[in-house]
Amino acid sequence: MSAPLTLSAEFRKIVEARMNQVLHGIEETFNAIIEKQEITPTELKDELESLQDSFNMLFQKWSLEILYTLMLKDAIGFAEIKKTLGVNSRTLSDKLKLLQTHGYIIRNVTTSPPLRVAYSLTSKGKNTVLLALPLLYYSTSS
């Protein structure tokens, strides 16, 4: 099994400081929007329900780990993802298909011999990882 993917302490401090800046900016923007709009309980419920499928898929085991691995490794093959994460083939295959279906990753096939498959993030996948980093960081530092 390969070593886990980790950020150096210095890089982690920089990322944490920037995340705090971004989170503060998002919070200010969100509060400004809320102040200008009156959201009814029904509208809030509808908004939350529209996000439910994405939340459920992203917070399933291995989804964020796969996205995070692709962020750190750029394009990577199936076997390397499997080795890095230590996940079984069937589960990994299912998760990759699900992430591809929802537009988070791209499956690139090179047909020239030998056949090679590499996975990479879409801009949606990259943005999701960047937004999820505070969740990953704060869940491991608490």
SEKOL-426489 format. One record per residue (C-alpha): residue number from 0; x, y, z. Coordinates in steps of 0.05 Angstrom, whole numbers, padded with zeros to 5 digits, m for minus. Layout:
% SEKOL-426489
(NUM, (X, Y, Z))
...
END
This chain:
% SEKOL-426489
(0, (00000, 00000, 00000))
(1, (00028, 00068, m00018))
(2, (00037, 00126, 00031))
(3, (m00025, 00169, 00043))
(4, (m00030, 00235, 00006))
(5, (m00016, 00292, 00055))
(6, (m00001, 00366, 00052))
(7, (00062, 00392, 00084))
(8, (00052, 00431, 00149))
(9, (00073, 00497, 00116))
(10, (00028, 00486, 00056))
(11, (m00030, 00466, 00102))
(12, (m00023, 00531, 00141))
(13, (m00026, 00572, 00077))
(14, (m00086, 00533, 00052))
(15, (m00121, 00542, 00120))
(16, (m00109, 00617, 00120))
(17, (m00136, 00624, 00049))
(18, (m00196, 00579, 00064))
(19, (m00213, 00623, 00124))
(20, (m00211, 00684, 00078))
(21, (m00255, 00650, 00027))
(22, (m00304, 00625, 00079))
(23, (m00309, 00694, 00110))
(24, (m00323, 00724, 00040))
(25, (m00376, 00671, 00026))
(26, (m00409, 00683, 00093))
(27, (m00411, 00759, 00081))
(28, (m00440, 00749, 00011))
(29, (m00492, 00699, 00036))
(30, (m00513, 00746, 00093))
(31, (m00520, 00804, 00044))
(32, (m00564, 00762, m00002))
(33, (m00607, 00739, 00057))
(34, (m00616, 00810, 00081))
(35, (m00641, 00833, 00012))
(36, (m00687, 00773, 00001))
(37, (m00742, 00746, 00043))
(38, (m00741, 00670, 00036))
(39, (m00803, 00633, 00057))
(40, (m00797, 00566, 00093))
(41, (m00825, 00532, 00031))
(42, (m00773, 00564, m00015))
(43, (m00718, 00544, 00034))
(44, (m00744, 00472, 00036))
(45, (m00747, 00469, m00041))
(46, (m00675, 00496, m00045))
(47, (m00649, 00445, 00004))
(48, (m00686, 00388, m00031))
(49, (m00655, 00409, m00098))
(50, (m00586, 00399, m00068))
(51, (m00600, 00333, m00033))
(52, (m00577, 00287, m00090))
(53, (m00511, 00323, m00097))
(54, (m00499, 00322, m00021))
(55, (m00516, 00248, m00017))
(56, (m00470, 00229, m00074))
(57, (m00411, 00272, m00051))
(58, (m00413, 00249, 00021))
(59, (m00415, 00175, 00004))
(60, (m00353, 00137, 00023))
(61, (m00296, 00147, m00027))
(62, (m00327, 00203, m00069))
(63, (m00288, 00261, m00039))
(64, (m00226, 00217, m00030))
(65, (m00226, 00203, m00105))
(66, (m00237, 00276, m00123))
(67, (m00182, 00298, m00075))
(68, (m00134, 00245, m00104))
(69, (m00148, 00270, m00174))
(70, (m00135, 00342, m00152))
(71, (m00067, 00323, m00125))
(72, (m00048, 00276, m00182))
(73, (m00080, 00310, m00242))
(74, (m00094, 00252, m00290))
(75, (m00088, 00183, m00260))
(76, (m00104, 00112, m00280))
(77, (m00152, 00064, m00247))
(78, (m00098, 00019, m00217))
(79, (m00062, 00078, m00186))
(80, (m00126, 00106, m00155))
(81, (m00141, 00036, m00128))
(82, (m00070, 00029, m00099))
(83, (m00070, 00099, m00070))
(84, (m00137, 00093, m00035))
(85, (m00137, 00019, m00020))
(86, (m00208, 00010, m00046))
(87, (m00234, m00053, m00080))
(88, (m00242, m00053, m00156))
(89, (m00318, m00059, m00158))
(90, (m00329, m00001, m00109))
(91, (m00279, 00043, m00145))
(92, (m00310, 00027, m00213))
(93, (m00379, 00044, m00187))
(94, (m00356, 00110, m00155))
(95, (m00318, 00131, m00217))
(96, (m00379, 00119, m00260))
(97, (m00423, 00158, m00212))
(98, (m00374, 00217, m00209))
(99, (m00369, 00217, m00285))
(100, (m00445, 00214, m00293))
(101, (m00452, 00275, m00248))
(102, (m00398, 00314, m00286))
(103, (m00344, 00315, m00232))
(104, (m00292, 00274, m00271))
(105, (m00273, 00257, m00342))
(106, (m00253, 00188, m00365))
(107, (m00200, 00194, m00419))
(108, (m00186, 00132, m00462))
(109, (m00123, 00126, m00504))
(110, (m00137, 00073, m00556))
(111, (m00067, 00064, m00583))
(112, (m00035, 00000, m00558))
(113, (m00035, m00010, m00501))
(114, (m00104, 00015, m00484))
(115, (m00099, 00065, m00426))
(116, (m00153, 00098, m00384))
(117, (m00139, 00160, m00342))
(118, (m00186, 00200, m00299))
(119, (m00183, 00274, m00287))
(120, (m00225, 00328, m00255))
(121, (m00273, 00372, m00293))
(122, (m00278, 00445, m00271))
(123, (m00340, 00425, m00230))
(124, (m00298, 00370, m00196))
(125, (m00241, 00417, m00183))
(126, (m00287, 00470, m00154))
(127, (m00320, 00418, m00110))
(128, (m00253, 00395, m00082))
(129, (m00233, 00466, m00068))
(130, (m00298, 00479, m00032))
(131, (m00294, 00413, 00005))
(132, (m00223, 00424, 00030))
(133, (m00248, 00462, 00091))
(134, (m00293, 00404, 00108))
(135, (m00236, 00354, 00100))
(136, (m00188, 00397, 00138))
(137, (m00234, 00414, 00196))
(138, (m00258, 00342, 00203))
(139, (m00186, 00318, 00212))
(140, (m00163, 00375, 00257))
(141, (m00219, 00371, 00308))
END
